Amino acid sequence: MDRGDLQSALERWDAARAELAAFSYETLTTTERLAVVERLERSQRQDLSLSHTVLAAFADDADPRVFGERSLRRVVALRLHLTEKDAGRRLRDAAHLGPRRTLTGEPLTPELEHTAAALADGDIGAAHVAVIQKFLNSLPGWVDAVARAEAEQTLARVAVGLDAEQLGKAADHLYALIDPDGAEPNEELQQRKRYLRKGKQQRDGMTPIHGLLDPETAALIDVAFATRGRPSTDANGLADTRTEGQRHHDALKTVLHHSVESGNRETINGLPATIVVTTTLKELESGAGYAATAGGTRLPIRDLIRMAGQARHYLAVFDNHHKEVLYFGRAKRCATTAQRLALFARDIGCTRPGCTKPAFDCQAHHGDRPWAAGGQTNIDELALACTPDHATLEDTGWTTRRRNGHTEWVPPSKLDTGQARVNDYFHPQRYLQTEDSDDDEDD
């Protein structure tokens, strides 16, 4: 097949999908419809396998700098309008399940050969693949390549006909057979595995957390729970009605309150290391709605008012910043605390489209002209940019410019698909604005 044949095949593929979409499925019996659903499910799995093949071929010798980027993950994310996390996952899947080549160009089977074959046949799906990948990643380091390959073959075989949860049970049993005694305590391994991740804040304001604590941190939390999380009685002698989980939550909150209120005068990328918030006068006066924090959390106004009454510095960081100069021209390169607070109030987080990094993770960037090119350190020329995105501007084809009160990120020509130039993630009201809405309403 040459390039022309490939293009013809893709066009026929598009035409076949359009024909299927236009079919009147109400003319079929429910049994026939279910059979079509099953057929489409198998086809989607086979399409996923094909995607791994093509993406692996692309990644084999692609240079991200040809596309004006620093990594293939970003190239894929921008062209496919994916998050960087999803783009990275797709590249990893392609590396595991797509074809490979030796240094001399000879073809090799996929790393997960049997899993890739089952996916290509449509017998398993992405959820099955994820279970097998998780199992292999969790195997102890002493398990050799032969045993790993045999385990992968076994799981790929038993996955056919099982759902992902059932396959997970089978994987757990296989793991117990391989390592019946479990891992010996290993400090180096414990430190490598430790993590604590704050999840995405939900619509109701609550935020999930998950992680793995090393023994020392677990012991410290035990003390916090024991001293701050015990059942208590209120001033009227009423019993504590909180659950154990609620008491532990409140104990951790108390410890963190004490840490923040201890007089810490550190800074984070130029912002005070405390709870820094921005809100509108209307919301503050009404006591309703949410304020945005420099850490990326939406804080209910009622909580902000209560916290401000307990610790003045939650609002004091804004008290006198208007007395400091916000326009320095070429006199200073680095933004002051006052400028960074003003940037936070305006931008909330990184200004690159698609980035979700909050202000604490951002630097003050000369958004109109780089400092080296004569840019000025004035508030209307500065913008927030997270550290990786700030670095991107230094050695890729990306540029920024200030226009109509916003910071626009202009991609290299090979990555320009007409995507958004302005990041509205921290200003969701803009998503709903019509073309004739006031562009600078929230600035």
C-alpha positions in Angstrom: 0.0 0.0 0.0 1.4 3.4 -1.0 0.4 6.9 0.3 -2.4 7.1 -2.2 -3.8 3.8 -1.2 -3.6 4.8 2.5 -5.5 8.1 1.8 -8.2 6.1 -0.2 -8.6 3.6 2.6 -9.0 6.4 5.2 -11.7 8.1 3.0 -13.5 4.8 2.6 -13.3 4.3 6.4 -14.9 7.8 6.9 -17.6 7.0 4.4 -18.4 3.7 6.1 -18.8 5.3 9.5 -21.0 8.0 8.0 -23.1 5.3 6.4 -23.5 3.4 9.7 -24.4 6.6 11.5 -27.2 7.3 9.0 -28.8 3.8 9.3 -32.3 3.6 10.8 -31.6 1.3 13.7 -35.2 1.3 14.8 -35.9 -1.1 11.9 -33.9 -3.8 13.7 -35.0 -6.0 16.6 -33.4 -5.5 20.0 -31.4 -8.7 19.5 -30.1 -7.4 16.2 -29.2 -4.0 17.8 -27.3 -5.6 20.6 -25.4 -7.6 18.0 -24.4 -4.4 16.2 -23.3 -2.9 19.6 -21.1 -5.9 20.2 -19.7 -5.6 16.7 -18.9 -2.0 17.2 -17.3 -2.6 20.5 -14.9 -5.1 18.9 -14.2 -2.6 16.1 -13.4 0.1 18.6 -10.9 -2.2 20.3 -9.3 -3.0 16.9 -9.2 0.7 16.1 -7.4 1.3 19.4 -4.8 -1.3 18.4 -4.3 0.4 15.1 -3.9 3.8 16.9 -1.1 2.2 19.0 0.6 1.0 15.8 0.5 4.4 14.1 1.5 6.3 17.2 4.4 4.0 17.9 5.6 4.5 14.4 5.3 8.3 14.8 7.2 8.3 18.1 9.9 6.0 16.8 11.9 8.8 15.1 9.9 12.0 15.7 11.7 15.1 16.9 9.4 17.4 19.0 11.5 20.4 18.1 10.6 20.0 14.5 7.1 20.8 15.6 8.2 23.7 17.8 7.8 21.8 21.2 10.0 20.3 23.8 8.4 16.9 24.1 6.3 14.5 22.0 3.8 14.4 24.8 3.0 18.1 24.2 3.0 17.7 20.4 0.4 14.9 20.7 -1.6 16.8 23.3 -1.8 19.9 21.1 -2.6 18.2 17.8 -5.3 15.9 19.3 -6.6 18.4 21.9 -5.8 16.1 24.8 -4.5 16.9 28.3 -0.8 16.2 28.6 -1.6 13.4 31.0 -3.8 11.7 28.4 -1.2 12.3 25.7 1.5 10.7 27.9 -0.7 7.7 28.6 -1.3 7.2 24.9 2.4 7.3 24.1 3.1 4.8 26.9 0.4 2.5 25.6 1.8 2.8 22.1 5.3 1.9 23.4 3.9 -1.2 25.2 1.5 -2.4 22.6 2.8 -1.0 19.3 5.5 -2.6 17.0 9.1 -1.9 17.8 12.4 -2.0 15.9 16.0 -2.8 16.8 18.8 -0.2 16.5 19.5 -1.6 13.1 15.9 -1.3 12.0 14.8 -4.9 12.2 11.1 -5.4 13.4 10.3 -6.6 16.9 7.0 -7.8 18.4 5.3 -5.4 20.9 6.6 -5.4 24.5 3.3 -6.8 25.7 3.0 -9.1 22.7 0.0 -11.3 23.8 -1.9 -8.3 25.2 -1.4 -6.4 21.9 -2.6 -9.4 19.9 -5.7 -9.8 22.0 -6.5 -6.1 21.6 -5.9 -6.3 17.8 -8.4 -9.2 17.7 -11.0 -7.1 19.6 -11.1 -9.7 22.4 -10.1 -7.3 25.1 -10.4 -3.5 25.6 -8.5 -0.6 27.2 -9.7 -1.5 30.7 -8.2 -5.0 30.4 -5.0 -3.5 29.1 -4.8 -1.2 32.1 -5.2 -4.1 34.6 -2.3 -6.0 32.9 -0.1 -3.0 32.8 -0.7 -2.3 36.5 0.0 -5.9 37.4 3.3 -5.9 35.5 4.4 -2.6 37.0 3.7 -3.9 40.5 5.8 -7.0 40.2 8.9 -7.0 42.5 12.2 -6.2 40.8 13.6 -9.7 41.4 11.0 -11.2 39.0 13.0 -11.9 35.8 12.0 -11.1 32.2 10.9 -14.7 31.4 8.5 -14.9 34.4 7.1 -11.5 33.5 6.5 -12.5 29.9 4.8 -15.7 31.1 2.6 -13.7 33.5 1.7 -11.3 30.7 0.8 -14.2 28.4 -1.3 -15.8 31.1 -3.3 -12.6 31.9 -3.9 -11.9 28.2 -5.3 -15.4 27.7 -7.6 -15.4 30.7 -8.8 -11.8 30.0 -10.8 -13.0 27.0 -14.4 -13.4 28.2 -13.8 -11.6 31.5 -14.6 -8.0 32.5 -11.8 -5.8 33.9 -12.8 -6.3 37.5 -12.8 -10.1 37.1 -9.4 -9.9 35.4 -8.2 -7.8 38.4 -9.1 -10.7 40.7 -7.2 -13.1 38.5 -4.2 -10.8 38.5 -4.3 -10.5 42.3 -4.2 -14.3 42.6 -1.4 -14.6 40.1 0.6 -12.1 42.1 0.1 -14.1 45.2 1.5 -17.2 43.5 4.5 -15.3 42.2 5.3 -13.5 45.6 3.5 -15.5 48.3 5.5 -13.9 51.2 5.1 -10.3 50.1 7.8 -7.6 50.0 10.3 -7.2 52.8 10.5 -3.8 54.4 12.7 -1.7 52.3 13.4 2.0 53.2 14.6 2.9 49.7 11.5 1.4 48.2 9.2 3.1 50.7 10.7 6.5 50.0 10.3 5.9 46.3 6.7 4.9 46.6 5.6 7.6 49.0 3.2 10.2 47.7 0.1 12.3 48.7 -2.1 13.7 45.9 -4.9 16.2 46.2 -7.5 15.4 43.7 -9.7 17.7 41.6 -12.1 19.8 43.6 -15.7 18.6 43.1 -18.7 20.8 42.3 -19.8 20.7 46.0 -16.5 22.1 47.1 -15.1 18.8 48.5 -11.7 17.5 47.4 -10.6 13.9 47.4 -7.1 12.9 48.5 -5.2 9.7 48.1 -1.6 8.5 48.6 0.8 6.2 50.3 2.5 7.4 53.6 5.9 6.2 54.7 6.1 4.8 58.2 7.4 8.0 59.8 4.6 10.2 58.3 2.0 7.6 59.3 3.4 7.7 62.9 3.1 11.5 63.0 -0.4 11.3 61.7 -1.2 8.8 64.4 -0.1 11.4 67.0 -2.3 14.1 65.4 -5.3 11.8 65.3 -4.7 10.7 68.9 -4.4 14.3 70.3 -6.7 16.2 68.0 -9.1 13.5 66.8 -10.5 12.1 70.0 -14.2 12.3 70.8 -15.0 15.4 72.9 -17.9 17.2 74.5 -19.0 20.7 73.8 -19.6 23.5 76.3 -23.1 22.2 77.0 -21.7 18.7 77.8 -23.2 17.2 74.7 -21.5 14.1 73.3 -19.4 14.3 70.1 -21.5 13.1 67.2 -18.7 13.1 64.6 -17.7 9.9 63.0 -14.1 8.7 63.4 -13.3 9.8 59.8 -14.7 13.2 60.5 -12.7 13.5 63.7 -9.5 12.6 61.8 -10.3 15.1 59.1 -10.8 17.8 61.7 -7.6 16.8 63.5 -5.5 17.2 60.3 -7.2 20.6 59.6 -6.3 21.8 63.1 -2.7 20.8 62.7 -2.5 22.6 59.3 -4.2 25.7 60.7 -1.5 25.9 63.4 1.2 25.5 60.8 -0.1 28.3 58.6 -0.8 30.6 61.6 2.6 30.1 63.2 4.1 33.3 61.8 5.6 31.8 58.6 6.9 34.6 56.4 8.1 32.5 53.5 7.1 33.2 49.9 6.0 30.9 47.1 7.0 32.2 43.7 6.8 35.7 45.2 3.4 35.2 46.8 3.1 35.1 50.6 3.1 31.5 52.0 -0.4 31.8 53.4 -4.0 31.5 52.2 -4.1 34.2 49.5 -7.5 34.7 47.9 -9.2 36.9 45.3 -12.9 37.6 45.2 -15.4 40.3 44.2 -16.8 43.0 46.4 -20.3 41.8 45.6 -19.6 38.2 46.8 -17.8 39.4 49.9 -20.7 41.6 50.9 -23.3 38.9 50.2 -21.3 36.2 52.0 -22.2 33.8 49.1 -20.2 32.1 46.4 -16.6 31.1 46.2 -13.2 32.9 46.3 -10.2 31.6 44.3 -7.1 30.8 46.2 -3.5 30.9 45.0 -3.3 27.1 45.5 -6.2 26.5 43.0 -8.9 25.7 45.6 -12.4 27.4 45.5 -13.0 28.7 49.1 -16.6 29.5 50.1 -16.9 33.1 51.0 -18.5 32.1 54.4 -15.3 30.2 55.2 -13.1 33.1 54.1 -14.9 35.5 56.3 -14.7 33.1 59.3 -11.0 32.4 58.7 -10.2 36.2 58.3 -11.8 36.8 61.7 -9.5 34.2 63.3 -6.3 35.2 61.5 -5.9 38.6 60.1 -3.1 37.7 57.7 -5.6 35.9 55.4 -6.7 39.3 54.1 -3.9 41.5 55.3 -1.7 40.5 52.4 -3.9 42.7 50.2 -4.1 45.6 52.7 -1.3 47.9 51.4 -0.3 46.6 48.1 -1.9 49.6 46.4 0.8 51.7 48.0 3.5 49.9 46.0 4.4 50.9 42.5 3.0 48.4 39.9 4.9 50.0 36.9 8.7 49.8 36.9 9.6 50.0 33.2 13.2 48.8 32.7 14.1 49.7 36.3 13.5 46.2 37.6 13.3 42.7 36.0 11.6 40.7 38.7 8.1 41.4 39.8 7.4 42.6 43.3 5.0 41.0 45.8 2.5 43.7 45.0 2.7 42.9 41.2 2.4 39.2 41.9 -0.7 39.7 44.0 -2.2 41.8 41.3 -1.3 39.1 38.7 -2.9 36.5 40.9 -6.1 38.6 41.2 -6.2 39.0 37.4 -4.9 35.7 36.0 -5.6 33.3 38.9 -3.2 30.7 37.4 -1.0 29.9 34.4 -2.2 31.8 31.2 -1.2 29.0 28.7 -4.3 27.4 27.2 -4.9 24.0 28.7 -2.7 24.5 31.7 -4.4 24.1 35.2 -1.4 25.2 37.4 -2.6 27.7 40.1 -0.8 30.9 41.0 1.5 29.2 43.7 3.1 27.2 40.8 3.6 30.2 38.5 6.2 32.8 37.9 5.7 36.4 36.6 6.4 36.3 32.9 7.0 39.2 30.6 4.0 38.4 28.4 4.3 41.1 25.7 8.0 41.3 25.1 10.8 39.3 26.8 12.9 41.3 29.2 16.0 40.6 27.0 14.1 42.1 24.0 13.3 45.3 25.9 10.2 44.2 27.7 9.1 46.3 30.7 8.2 45.1 34.2 4.8 46.8 34.2 1.6 45.1 35.4 -0.1 45.4 32.1 2.8 43.6 30.3 3.2 40.8 32.9 1.4 37.4 33.0 1.4 34.3 35.1 3.2 31.2 33.6 4.0 28.0 35.4 7.6 26.9 35.4 7.5 24.3 32.6 5.5 26.6 30.3 7.8 29.6 31.1 10.7 27.4 30.1 8.9 26.4 26.9 9.0 30.0 25.7 12.8 30.1 26.0 13.7 27.2 23.7 10.7 26.5 21.4 8.7 28.3 18.8 6.0 29.4 21.2 5.5 33.2 21.8 3.1 35.3 23.9 1.5 38.7 23.5 -0.9 40.8 25.5 -4.0 41.7 23.6 -7.4 43.1 24.7 -6.5 42.6 28.4 -5.6 38.9 27.9 -2.3 37.0 27.4 -2.4 35.1 24.1 -0.1 32.1 23.5 0.8 31.7 19.9 1.9 28.2 18.9 4.5 27.3 16.3 3.0 27.1 12.8 3.2 23.3 12.6 1.2 23.0 15.8 -1.3 25.8 15.0 -4.7 24.1 14.5 -6.7 27.2 15.3 -6.8 26.3 18.9 -7.6 28.8 21.7 -4.9 31.4 22.3 -6.3 32.4 25.8 -6.6 30.2 28.8 -10.2 30.4 30.2 -9.8 27.5 32.6 -9.6 29.9 35.6 -12.3 32.2 34.2 -15.1 29.7 33.2 -17.5 32.6 32.8 -15.7 33.4 29.5 -16.7 30.0 28.0 -20.3 31.2 28.0 -19.7 34.6 26.7 -21.0 35.5 23.3 -18.9 37.2 20.7 -20.3 40.6 21.5 -19.8 40.2 25.2 -17.4 42.6 26.9 -14.0 40.9 26.6 -12.4 42.7 29.6 -15.4 42.3 32.0 -13.3 40.3 34.5 -10.1 42.2 34.1 
